[in-house]
């Protein structure tokens, strides 16, 4: 059914839950899994120097963190006995949804599995919803895996 499953990861518990879900599906359908991490340029917004560039080694630190996130997710896959490859995207200027949709097209993914933190209200307005961006732009079906708890600390679905 789904032969190529793309999983955006950010290192959060919700993201790891999405990885686990994707790995279970990969096992059931004998699918390939690709784990992707998009370096978030907004995370370093306060790191601009006077000339419009990133101060110091901030970009390299962001890439290293992204590679750690990917390696951790890949370790989850290896522990489950599923082979997964990884791709780091650091195309500054593109939003998460655009990057993930493009990656899905280029890799010919059949499915995207993504975690959502379930932000609501001002948190969603300020931070946006990465999962919502992906859903709107995805060229393939998207399975959204909710976090155990919403941002307000209450159980999802409560």
Chimera marker file (.cmm) of the C-alpha trace (Angstrom):
<marker_set name="trace">
<marker id="1" x="0.000" y="0.000" z="0.000" r="1" g="1" b="0" radius="0.5"/>
<marker id="2" x="2.486" y="2.641" z="1.170" r="1" g="1" b="0" radius="0.5"/>
<marker id="3" x="5.946" y="1.820" z="-0.161" r="1" g="1" b="0" radius="0.5"/>
<marker id="4" x="7.731" y="5.114" z="0.647" r="1" g="1" b="0" radius="0.5"/>
<marker id="5" x="6.998" y="6.840" z="3.947" r="1" g="1" b="0" radius="0.5"/>
<marker id="6" x="8.469" y="10.282" z="4.631" r="1" g="1" b="0" radius="0.5"/>
<marker id="7" x="8.724" y="11.368" z="8.263" r="1" g="1" b="0" radius="0.5"/>
<marker id="8" x="9.673" y="14.935" z="9.251" r="1" g="1" b="0" radius="0.5"/>
<marker id="9" x="11.382" y="14.865" z="12.662" r="1" g="1" b="0" radius="0.5"/>
<marker id="10" x="12.238" y="17.553" z="15.202" r="1" g="1" b="0" radius="0.5"/>
<marker id="11" x="13.444" y="15.494" z="18.167" r="1" g="1" b="0" radius="0.5"/>
<marker id="12" x="10.317" y="16.010" z="20.287" r="1" g="1" b="0" radius="0.5"/>
<marker id="13" x="8.376" y="13.188" z="21.948" r="1" g="1" b="0" radius="0.5"/>
<marker id="14" x="5.552" y="13.815" z="19.483" r="1" g="1" b="0" radius="0.5"/>
<marker id="15" x="7.943" y="13.515" z="16.563" r="1" g="1" b="0" radius="0.5"/>
<marker id="16" x="9.326" y="10.274" z="17.993" r="1" g="1" b="0" radius="0.5"/>
<marker id="17" x="5.753" y="8.987" z="18.307" r="1" g="1" b="0" radius="0.5"/>
<marker id="18" x="5.270" y="9.744" z="14.593" r="1" g="1" b="0" radius="0.5"/>
<marker id="19" x="8.511" y="7.875" z="13.830" r="1" g="1" b="0" radius="0.5"/>
<marker id="20" x="7.292" y="4.846" z="15.765" r="1" g="1" b="0" radius="0.5"/>
<marker id="21" x="3.948" y="4.937" z="13.927" r="1" g="1" b="0" radius="0.5"/>
<marker id="22" x="5.702" y="5.172" z="10.556" r="1" g="1" b="0" radius="0.5"/>
<marker id="23" x="8.014" y="2.292" z="11.459" r="1" g="1" b="0" radius="0.5"/>
<marker id="24" x="5.056" y="0.085" z="12.394" r="1" g="1" b="0" radius="0.5"/>
<marker id="25" x="3.468" y="0.879" z="9.027" r="1" g="1" b="0" radius="0.5"/>
<marker id="26" x="6.775" y="0.235" z="7.252" r="1" g="1" b="0" radius="0.5"/>
<marker id="27" x="6.966" y="-3.158" z="8.903" r="1" g="1" b="0" radius="0.5"/>
<marker id="28" x="3.367" y="-3.980" z="7.919" r="1" g="1" b="0" radius="0.5"/>
<marker id="29" x="3.727" y="-2.811" z="4.294" r="1" g="1" b="0" radius="0.5"/>
<marker id="30" x="7.437" y="-3.614" z="3.705" r="1" g="1" b="0" radius="0.5"/>
<marker id="31" x="7.999" y="0.096" z="3.096" r="1" g="1" b="0" radius="0.5"/>
<marker id="32" x="11.049" y="2.290" z="2.874" r="1" g="1" b="0" radius="0.5"/>
<marker id="33" x="11.320" y="5.123" z="5.402" r="1" g="1" b="0" radius="0.5"/>
<marker id="34" x="12.995" y="8.475" z="4.935" r="1" g="1" b="0" radius="0.5"/>
<marker id="35" x="13.526" y="10.675" z="7.981" r="1" g="1" b="0" radius="0.5"/>
<marker id="36" x="13.895" y="14.384" z="7.243" r="1" g="1" b="0" radius="0.5"/>
<marker id="37" x="14.788" y="17.342" z="9.406" r="1" g="1" b="0" radius="0.5"/>
<marker id="38" x="14.332" y="20.938" z="8.326" r="1" g="1" b="0" radius="0.5"/>
<marker id="39" x="16.688" y="23.400" z="10.008" r="1" g="1" b="0" radius="0.5"/>
<marker id="40" x="14.451" y="26.117" z="11.420" r="1" g="1" b="0" radius="0.5"/>
<marker id="41" x="15.901" y="29.505" z="10.607" r="1" g="1" b="0" radius="0.5"/>
<marker id="42" x="13.477" y="31.150" z="13.044" r="1" g="1" b="0" radius="0.5"/>
<marker id="43" x="15.169" y="29.291" z="15.890" r="1" g="1" b="0" radius="0.5"/>
<marker id="44" x="18.218" y="31.476" z="15.296" r="1" g="1" b="0" radius="0.5"/>
<marker id="45" x="16.363" y="34.718" z="14.691" r="1" g="1" b="0" radius="0.5"/>
<marker id="46" x="18.117" y="36.444" z="17.579" r="1" g="1" b="0" radius="0.5"/>
<marker id="47" x="21.515" y="35.432" z="16.192" r="1" g="1" b="0" radius="0.5"/>
<marker id="48" x="21.806" y="37.952" z="13.360" r="1" g="1" b="0" radius="0.5"/>
<marker id="49" x="24.810" y="40.219" z="13.423" r="1" g="1" b="0" radius="0.5"/>
<marker id="50" x="24.808" y="43.861" z="12.278" r="1" g="1" b="0" radius="0.5"/>
<marker id="51" x="25.472" y="42.882" z="8.665" r="1" g="1" b="0" radius="0.5"/>
<marker id="52" x="22.509" y="40.540" z="8.275" r="1" g="1" b="0" radius="0.5"/>
<marker id="53" x="24.454" y="37.297" z="8.654" r="1" g="1" b="0" radius="0.5"/>
<marker id="54" x="24.316" y="34.758" z="11.435" r="1" g="1" b="0" radius="0.5"/>
<marker id="55" x="26.578" y="35.521" z="14.357" r="1" g="1" b="0" radius="0.5"/>
<marker id="56" x="29.421" y="33.129" z="15.004" r="1" g="1" b="0" radius="0.5"/>
<marker id="57" x="28.846" y="29.470" z="14.322" r="1" g="1" b="0" radius="0.5"/>
<marker id="58" x="25.068" y="29.496" z="14.773" r="1" g="1" b="0" radius="0.5"/>
<marker id="59" x="24.327" y="27.910" z="11.387" r="1" g="1" b="0" radius="0.5"/>
<marker id="60" x="26.794" y="25.111" z="12.055" r="1" g="1" b="0" radius="0.5"/>
<marker id="61" x="25.294" y="24.531" z="15.525" r="1" g="1" b="0" radius="0.5"/>
<marker id="62" x="21.813" y="24.345" z="13.974" r="1" g="1" b="0" radius="0.5"/>
<marker id="63" x="23.053" y="21.792" z="11.424" r="1" g="1" b="0" radius="0.5"/>
<marker id="64" x="24.751" y="19.730" z="14.136" r="1" g="1" b="0" radius="0.5"/>
<marker id="65" x="21.538" y="19.733" z="16.159" r="1" g="1" b="0" radius="0.5"/>
<marker id="66" x="19.590" y="18.676" z="13.060" r="1" g="1" b="0" radius="0.5"/>
<marker id="67" x="22.005" y="15.805" z="12.429" r="1" g="1" b="0" radius="0.5"/>
<marker id="68" x="21.638" y="14.717" z="16.067" r="1" g="1" b="0" radius="0.5"/>
<marker id="69" x="17.841" y="14.725" z="15.709" r="1" g="1" b="0" radius="0.5"/>
<marker id="70" x="18.156" y="12.592" z="12.555" r="1" g="1" b="0" radius="0.5"/>
<marker id="71" x="20.641" y="10.188" z="14.164" r="1" g="1" b="0" radius="0.5"/>
<marker id="72" x="18.364" y="9.748" z="17.194" r="1" g="1" b="0" radius="0.5"/>
<marker id="73" x="15.376" y="9.005" z="14.937" r="1" g="1" b="0" radius="0.5"/>
<marker id="74" x="17.479" y="6.602" z="12.876" r="1" g="1" b="0" radius="0.5"/>
<marker id="75" x="18.478" y="4.797" z="16.090" r="1" g="1" b="0" radius="0.5"/>
<marker id="76" x="14.763" y="4.292" z="16.848" r="1" g="1" b="0" radius="0.5"/>
<marker id="77" x="14.370" y="2.759" z="13.378" r="1" g="1" b="0" radius="0.5"/>
<marker id="78" x="17.401" y="0.507" z="13.832" r="1" g="1" b="0" radius="0.5"/>
<marker id="79" x="16.098" y="-0.678" z="17.204" r="1" g="1" b="0" radius="0.5"/>
<marker id="80" x="12.834" y="-1.594" z="15.462" r="1" g="1" b="0" radius="0.5"/>
<marker id="81" x="14.754" y="-3.473" z="12.762" r="1" g="1" b="0" radius="0.5"/>
<marker id="82" x="13.650" y="-1.081" z="10.009" r="1" g="1" b="0" radius="0.5"/>
<marker id="83" x="16.131" y="0.475" z="7.609" r="1" g="1" b="0" radius="0.5"/>
<marker id="84" x="15.702" y="4.234" z="7.248" r="1" g="1" b="0" radius="0.5"/>
<marker id="85" x="17.697" y="6.896" z="5.501" r="1" g="1" b="0" radius="0.5"/>
<marker id="86" x="18.026" y="10.520" z="6.576" r="1" g="1" b="0" radius="0.5"/>
<marker id="87" x="18.108" y="13.908" z="4.875" r="1" g="1" b="0" radius="0.5"/>
<marker id="88" x="18.885" y="17.285" z="6.435" r="1" g="1" b="0" radius="0.5"/>
<marker id="89" x="17.414" y="20.380" z="4.765" r="1" g="1" b="0" radius="0.5"/>
<marker id="90" x="18.843" y="23.793" z="5.512" r="1" g="1" b="0" radius="0.5"/>
<marker id="91" x="17.281" y="25.792" z="2.684" r="1" g="1" b="0" radius="0.5"/>
<marker id="92" x="16.776" y="29.056" z="4.484" r="1" g="1" b="0" radius="0.5"/>
<marker id="93" x="13.840" y="31.034" z="3.176" r="1" g="1" b="0" radius="0.5"/>
<marker id="94" x="11.539" y="28.038" z="2.648" r="1" g="1" b="0" radius="0.5"/>
<marker id="95" x="8.865" y="27.140" z="5.142" r="1" g="1" b="0" radius="0.5"/>
<marker id="96" x="8.647" y="23.669" z="6.663" r="1" g="1" b="0" radius="0.5"/>
<marker id="97" x="5.582" y="22.707" z="4.628" r="1" g="1" b="0" radius="0.5"/>
<marker id="98" x="7.198" y="23.734" z="1.348" r="1" g="1" b="0" radius="0.5"/>
<marker id="99" x="10.368" y="21.809" z="2.091" r="1" g="1" b="0" radius="0.5"/>
<marker id="100" x="8.535" y="18.647" z="3.179" r="1" g="1" b="0" radius="0.5"/>
<marker id="101" x="6.148" y="18.772" z="0.186" r="1" g="1" b="0" radius="0.5"/>
<marker id="102" x="9.097" y="19.177" z="-2.184" r="1" g="1" b="0" radius="0.5"/>
<marker id="103" x="10.991" y="16.332" z="-0.488" r="1" g="1" b="0" radius="0.5"/>
<marker id="104" x="7.924" y="14.085" z="-0.830" r="1" g="1" b="0" radius="0.5"/>
<marker id="105" x="7.668" y="14.877" z="-4.547" r="1" g="1" b="0" radius="0.5"/>
<marker id="106" x="11.382" y="14.370" z="-5.245" r="1" g="1" b="0" radius="0.5"/>
<marker id="107" x="11.523" y="11.058" z="-3.370" r="1" g="1" b="0" radius="0.5"/>
<marker id="108" x="8.140" y="9.863" z="-4.744" r="1" g="1" b="0" radius="0.5"/>
<marker id="109" x="6.745" y="9.353" z="-1.243" r="1" g="1" b="0" radius="0.5"/>
<marker id="110" x="3.366" y="7.642" z="-0.904" r="1" g="1" b="0" radius="0.5"/>
<marker id="111" x="2.674" y="8.942" z="2.604" r="1" g="1" b="0" radius="0.5"/>
<marker id="112" x="3.910" y="11.568" z="5.046" r="1" g="1" b="0" radius="0.5"/>
<marker id="113" x="3.699" y="10.808" z="8.774" r="1" g="1" b="0" radius="0.5"/>
<marker id="114" x="4.089" y="13.856" z="10.993" r="1" g="1" b="0" radius="0.5"/>
<marker id="115" x="3.599" y="14.622" z="14.663" r="1" g="1" b="0" radius="0.5"/>
<marker id="116" x="1.635" y="17.604" z="15.898" r="1" g="1" b="0" radius="0.5"/>
<marker id="117" x="1.942" y="19.332" z="19.229" r="1" g="1" b="0" radius="0.5"/>
<marker id="118" x="-1.679" y="20.495" z="19.131" r="1" g="1" b="0" radius="0.5"/>
<marker id="119" x="-0.954" y="24.148" z="19.798" r="1" g="1" b="0" radius="0.5"/>
<marker id="120" x="-4.009" y="26.328" z="20.088" r="1" g="1" b="0" radius="0.5"/>
<marker id="121" x="-4.765" y="30.003" z="20.463" r="1" g="1" b="0" radius="0.5"/>
<marker id="122" x="-1.867" y="32.425" z="20.737" r="1" g="1" b="0" radius="0.5"/>
<marker id="123" x="0.772" y="29.661" z="20.653" r="1" g="1" b="0" radius="0.5"/>
<marker id="124" x="-0.485" y="28.501" z="17.270" r="1" g="1" b="0" radius="0.5"/>
<marker id="125" x="-0.783" y="32.059" z="16.000" r="1" g="1" b="0" radius="0.5"/>
<marker id="126" x="2.770" y="32.976" z="17.018" r="1" g="1" b="0" radius="0.5"/>
<marker id="127" x="4.506" y="29.711" z="16.189" r="1" g="1" b="0" radius="0.5"/>
<marker id="128" x="2.283" y="28.478" z="13.387" r="1" g="1" b="0" radius="0.5"/>
<marker id="129" x="1.550" y="24.845" z="12.849" r="1" g="1" b="0" radius="0.5"/>
<marker id="130" x="4.174" y="22.893" z="10.972" r="1" g="1" b="0" radius="0.5"/>
<marker id="131" x="1.790" y="19.959" z="10.565" r="1" g="1" b="0" radius="0.5"/>
<marker id="132" x="-0.893" y="22.257" z="9.168" r="1" g="1" b="0" radius="0.5"/>
<marker id="133" x="1.574" y="23.638" z="6.601" r="1" g="1" b="0" radius="0.5"/>
<marker id="134" x="2.483" y="20.113" z="5.542" r="1" g="1" b="0" radius="0.5"/>
<marker id="135" x="-1.168" y="19.053" z="5.256" r="1" g="1" b="0" radius="0.5"/>
<marker id="136" x="-1.999" y="22.047" z="3.055" r="1" g="1" b="0" radius="0.5"/>
<marker id="137" x="0.955" y="21.595" z="0.703" r="1" g="1" b="0" radius="0.5"/>
<marker id="138" x="1.511" y="17.827" z="0.654" r="1" g="1" b="0" radius="0.5"/>
<marker id="139" x="1.235" y="16.048" z="-2.708" r="1" g="1" b="0" radius="0.5"/>
<marker id="140" x="0.387" y="12.770" z="-0.928" r="1" g="1" b="0" radius="0.5"/>
<marker id="141" x="-1.767" y="11.674" z="2.027" r="1" g="1" b="0" radius="0.5"/>
<marker id="142" x="-0.612" y="12.857" z="5.464" r="1" g="1" b="0" radius="0.5"/>
<marker id="143" x="-1.052" y="10.893" z="8.677" r="1" g="1" b="0" radius="0.5"/>
<marker id="144" x="-0.986" y="13.259" z="11.650" r="1" g="1" b="0" radius="0.5"/>
<marker id="145" x="0.040" y="11.782" z="14.997" r="1" g="1" b="0" radius="0.5"/>
<marker id="146" x="-1.116" y="13.832" z="17.986" r="1" g="1" b="0" radius="0.5"/>
<marker id="147" x="0.937" y="14.352" z="21.113" r="1" g="1" b="0" radius="0.5"/>
<marker id="148" x="-0.108" y="12.748" z="24.373" r="1" g="1" b="0" radius="0.5"/>
<marker id="149" x="-0.804" y="16.146" z="25.882" r="1" g="1" b="0" radius="0.5"/>
<marker id="150" x="-1.786" y="19.415" z="24.291" r="1" g="1" b="0" radius="0.5"/>
<marker id="151" x="0.230" y="22.570" z="24.903" r="1" g="1" b="0" radius="0.5"/>
<marker id="152" x="-2.094" y="23.483" z="27.808" r="1" g="1" b="0" radius="0.5"/>
<marker id="153" x="-1.083" y="20.286" z="29.586" r="1" g="1" b="0" radius="0.5"/>
<marker id="154" x="-4.420" y="18.499" z="29.217" r="1" g="1" b="0" radius="0.5"/>
<marker id="155" x="-4.819" y="15.128" z="27.585" r="1" g="1" b="0" radius="0.5"/>
<marker id="156" x="-5.613" y="15.237" z="23.875" r="1" g="1" b="0" radius="0.5"/>
<marker id="157" x="-9.237" y="14.601" z="23.115" r="1" g="1" b="0" radius="0.5"/>
<marker id="158" x="-10.285" y="15.704" z="26.618" r="1" g="1" b="0" radius="0.5"/>
<link id1="1" id2="2" r="1" g="1" b="0" radius="0.2"/>
<link id1="2" id2="3" r="1" g="1" b="0" radius="0.2"/>
<link id1="3" id2="4" r="1" g="1" b="0" radius="0.2"/>
<link id1="4" id2="5" r="1" g="1" b="0" radius="0.2"/>
<link id1="5" id2="6" r="1" g="1" b="0" radius="0.2"/>
<link id1="6" id2="7" r="1" g="1" b="0" radius="0.2"/>
<link id1="7" id2="8" r="1" g="1" b="0" radius="0.2"/>
<link id1="8" id2="9" r="1" g="1" b="0" radius="0.2"/>
<link id1="9" id2="10" r="1" g="1" b="0" radius="0.2"/>
<link id1="10" id2="11" r="1" g="1" b="0" radius="0.2"/>
<link id1="11" id2="12" r="1" g="1" b="0" radius="0.2"/>
<link id1="12" id2="13" r="1" g="1" b="0" radius="0.2"/>
<link id1="13" id2="14" r="1" g="1" b="0" radius="0.2"/>
<link id1="14" id2="15" r="1" g="1" b="0" radius="0.2"/>
<link id1="15" id2="16" r="1" g="1" b="0" radius="0.2"/>
<link id1="16" id2="17" r="1" g="1" b="0" radius="0.2"/>
<link id1="17" id2="18" r="1" g="1" b="0" radius="0.2"/>
<link id1="18" id2="19" r="1" g="1" b="0" radius="0.2"/>
<link id1="19" id2="20" r="1" g="1" b="0" radius="0.2"/>
<link id1="20" id2="21" r="1" g="1" b="0" radius="0.2"/>
<link id1="21" id2="22" r="1" g="1" b="0" radius="0.2"/>
<link id1="22" id2="23" r="1" g="1" b="0" radius="0.2"/>
<link id1="23" id2="24" r="1" g="1" b="0" radius="0.2"/>
<link id1="24" id2="25" r="1" g="1" b="0" radius="0.2"/>
<link id1="25" id2="26" r="1" g="1" b="0" radius="0.2"/>
<link id1="26" id2="27" r="1" g="1" b="0" radius="0.2"/>
<link id1="27" id2="28" r="1" g="1" b="0" radius="0.2"/>
<link id1="28" id2="29" r="1" g="1" b="0" radius="0.2"/>
<link id1="29" id2="30" r="1" g="1" b="0" radius="0.2"/>
<link id1="30" id2="31" r="1" g="1" b="0" radius="0.2"/>
<link id1="31" id2="32" r="1" g="1" b="0" radius="0.2"/>
<link id1="32" id2="33" r="1" g="1" b="0" radius="0.2"/>
<link id1="33" id2="34" r="1" g="1" b="0" radius="0.2"/>
<link id1="34" id2="35" r="1" g="1" b="0" radius="0.2"/>
<link id1="35" id2="36" r="1" g="1" b="0" radius="0.2"/>
<link id1="36" id2="37" r="1" g="1" b="0" radius="0.2"/>
<link id1="37" id2="38" r="1" g="1" b="0" radius="0.2"/>
<link id1="38" id2="39" r="1" g="1" b="0" radius="0.2"/>
<link id1="39" id2="40" r="1" g="1" b="0" radius="0.2"/>
<link id1="40" id2="41" r="1" g="1" b="0" radius="0.2"/>
<link id1="41" id2="42" r="1" g="1" b="0" radius="0.2"/>
<link id1="42" id2="43" r="1" g="1" b="0" radius="0.2"/>
<link id1="43" id2="44" r="1" g="1" b="0" radius="0.2"/>
<link id1="44" id2="45" r="1" g="1" b="0" radius="0.2"/>
<link id1="45" id2="46" r="1" g="1" b="0" radius="0.2"/>
<link id1="46" id2="47" r="1" g="1" b="0" radius="0.2"/>
<link id1="47" id2="48" r="1" g="1" b="0" radius="0.2"/>
<link id1="48" id2="49" r="1" g="1" b="0" radius="0.2"/>
<link id1="49" id2="50" r="1" g="1" b="0" radius="0.2"/>
<link id1="50" id2="51" r="1" g="1" b="0" radius="0.2"/>
<link id1="51" id2="52" r="1" g="1" b="0" radius="0.2"/>
<link id1="52" id2="53" r="1" g="1" b="0" radius="0.2"/>
<link id1="53" id2="54" r="1" g="1" b="0" radius="0.2"/>
<link id1="54" id2="55" r="1" g="1" b="0" radius="0.2"/>
<link id1="55" id2="56" r="1" g="1" b="0" radius="0.2"/>
<link id1="56" id2="57" r="1" g="1" b="0" radius="0.2"/>
<link id1="57" id2="58" r="1" g="1" b="0" radius="0.2"/>
<link id1="58" id2="59" r="1" g="1" b="0" radius="0.2"/>
<link id1="59" id2="60" r="1" g="1" b="0" radius="0.2"/>
<link id1="60" id2="61" r="1" g="1" b="0" radius="0.2"/>
<link id1="61" id2="62" r="1" g="1" b="0" radius="0.2"/>
<link id1="62" id2="63" r="1" g="1" b="0" radius="0.2"/>
<link id1="63" id2="64" r="1" g="1" b="0" radius="0.2"/>
<link id1="64" id2="65" r="1" g="1" b="0" radius="0.2"/>
<link id1="65" id2="66" r="1" g="1" b="0" radius="0.2"/>
<link id1="66" id2="67" r="1" g="1" b="0" radius="0.2"/>
<link id1="67" id2="68" r="1" g="1" b="0" radius="0.2"/>
<link id1="68" id2="69" r="1" g="1" b="0" radius="0.2"/>
<link id1="69" id2="70" r="1" g="1" b="0" radius="0.2"/>
<link id1="70" id2="71" r="1" g="1" b="0" radius="0.2"/>
<link id1="71" id2="72" r="1" g="1" b="0" radius="0.2"/>
<link id1="72" id2="73" r="1" g="1" b="0" radius="0.2"/>
<link id1="73" id2="74" r="1" g="1" b="0" radius="0.2"/>
<link id1="74" id2="75" r="1" g="1" b="0" radius="0.2"/>
<link id1="75" id2="76" r="1" g="1" b="0" radius="0.2"/>
<link id1="76" id2="77" r="1" g="1" b="0" radius="0.2"/>
<link id1="77" id2="78" r="1" g="1" b="0" radius="0.2"/>
<link id1="78" id2="79" r="1" g="1" b="0" radius="0.2"/>
<link id1="79" id2="80" r="1" g="1" b="0" radius="0.2"/>
<link id1="80" id2="81" r="1" g="1" b="0" radius="0.2"/>
<link id1="81" id2="82" r="1" g="1" b="0" radius="0.2"/>
<link id1="82" id2="83" r="1" g="1" b="0" radius="0.2"/>
<link id1="83" id2="84" r="1" g="1" b="0" radius="0.2"/>
<link id1="84" id2="85" r="1" g="1" b="0" radius="0.2"/>
<link id1="85" id2="86" r="1" g="1" b="0" radius="0.2"/>
<link id1="86" id2="87" r="1" g="1" b="0" radius="0.2"/>
<link id1="87" id2="88" r="1" g="1" b="0" radius="0.2"/>
<link id1="88" id2="89" r="1" g="1" b="0" radius="0.2"/>
<link id1="89" id2="90" r="1" g="1" b="0" radius="0.2"/>
<link id1="90" id2="91" r="1" g="1" b="0" radius="0.2"/>
<link id1="91" id2="92" r="1" g="1" b="0" radius="0.2"/>
<link id1="92" id2="93" r="1" g="1" b="0" radius="0.2"/>
<link id1="93" id2="94" r="1" g="1" b="0" radius="0.2"/>
<link id1="94" id2="95" r="1" g="1" b="0" radius="0.2"/>
<link id1="95" id2="96" r="1" g="1" b="0" radius="0.2"/>
<link id1="96" id2="97" r="1" g="1" b="0" radius="0.2"/>
<link id1="97" id2="98" r="1" g="1" b="0" radius="0.2"/>
<link id1="98" id2="99" r="1" g="1" b="0" radius="0.2"/>
<link id1="99" id2="100" r="1" g="1" b="0" radius="0.2"/>
<link id1="100" id2="101" r="1" g="1" b="0" radius="0.2"/>
<link id1="101" id2="102" r="1" g="1" b="0" radius="0.2"/>
<link id1="102" id2="103" r="1" g="1" b="0" radius="0.2"/>
<link id1="103" id2="104" r="1" g="1" b="0" radius="0.2"/>
<link id1="104" id2="105" r="1" g="1" b="0" radius="0.2"/>
<link id1="105" id2="106" r="1" g="1" b="0" radius="0.2"/>
<link id1="106" id2="107" r="1" g="1" b="0" radius="0.2"/>
<link id1="107" id2="108" r="1" g="1" b="0" radius="0.2"/>
<link id1="108" id2="109" r="1" g="1" b="0" radius="0.2"/>
<link id1="109" id2="110" r="1" g="1" b="0" radius="0.2"/>
<link id1="110" id2="111" r="1" g="1" b="0" radius="0.2"/>
<link id1="111" id2="112" r="1" g="1" b="0" radius="0.2"/>
<link id1="112" id2="113" r="1" g="1" b="0" radius="0.2"/>
<link id1="113" id2="114" r="1" g="1" b="0" radius="0.2"/>
<link id1="114" id2="115" r="1" g="1" b="0" radius="0.2"/>
<link id1="115" id2="116" r="1" g="1" b="0" radius="0.2"/>
<link id1="116" id2="117" r="1" g="1" b="0" radius="0.2"/>
<link id1="117" id2="118" r="1" g="1" b="0" radius="0.2"/>
<link id1="118" id2="119" r="1" g="1" b="0" radius="0.2"/>
<link id1="119" id2="120" r="1" g="1" b="0" radius="0.2"/>
<link id1="120" id2="121" r="1" g="1" b="0" radius="0.2"/>
<link id1="121" id2="122" r="1" g="1" b="0" radius="0.2"/>
<link id1="122" id2="123" r="1" g="1" b="0" radius="0.2"/>
<link id1="123" id2="124" r="1" g="1" b="0" radius="0.2"/>
<link id1="124" id2="125" r="1" g="1" b="0" radius="0.2"/>
<link id1="125" id2="126" r="1" g="1" b="0" radius="0.2"/>
<link id1="126" id2="127" r="1" g="1" b="0" radius="0.2"/>
<link id1="127" id2="128" r="1" g="1" b="0" radius="0.2"/>
<link id1="128" id2="129" r="1" g="1" b="0" radius="0.2"/>
<link id1="129" id2="130" r="1" g="1" b="0" radius="0.2"/>
<link id1="130" id2="131" r="1" g="1" b="0" radius="0.2"/>
<link id1="131" id2="132" r="1" g="1" b="0" radius="0.2"/>
<link id1="132" id2="133" r="1" g="1" b="0" radius="0.2"/>
<link id1="133" id2="134" r="1" g="1" b="0" radius="0.2"/>
<link id1="134" id2="135" r="1" g="1" b="0" radius="0.2"/>
<link id1="135" id2="136" r="1" g="1" b="0" radius="0.2"/>
<link id1="136" id2="137" r="1" g="1" b="0" radius="0.2"/>
<link id1="137" id2="138" r="1" g="1" b="0" radius="0.2"/>
<link id1="138" id2="139" r="1" g="1" b="0" radius="0.2"/>
<link id1="139" id2="140" r="1" g="1" b="0" radius="0.2"/>
<link id1="140" id2="141" r="1" g="1" b="0" radius="0.2"/>
<link id1="141" id2="142" r="1" g="1" b="0" radius="0.2"/>
<link id1="142" id2="143" r="1" g="1" b="0" radius="0.2"/>
<link id1="143" id2="144" r="1" g="1" b="0" radius="0.2"/>
<link id1="144" id2="145" r="1" g="1" b="0" radius="0.2"/>
<link id1="145" id2="146" r="1" g="1" b="0" radius="0.2"/>
<link id1="146" id2="147" r="1" g="1" b="0" radius="0.2"/>
<link id1="147" id2="148" r="1" g="1" b="0" radius="0.2"/>
<link id1="148" id2="149" r="1" g="1" b="0" radius="0.2"/>
<link id1="149" id2="150" r="1" g="1" b="0" radius="0.2"/>
<link id1="150" id2="151" r="1" g="1" b="0" radius="0.2"/>
<link id1="151" id2="152" r="1" g="1" b="0" radius="0.2"/>
<link id1="152" id2="153" r="1" g="1" b="0" radius="0.2"/>
<link id1="153" id2="154" r="1" g="1" b="0" radius="0.2"/>
<link id1="154" id2="155" r="1" g="1" b="0" radius="0.2"/>
<link id1="155" id2="156" r="1" g="1" b="0" radius="0.2"/>
<link id1="156" id2="157" r="1" g="1" b="0" radius="0.2"/>
<link id1="157" id2="158" r="1" g="1" b="0" radius="0.2"/>
</marker_set>
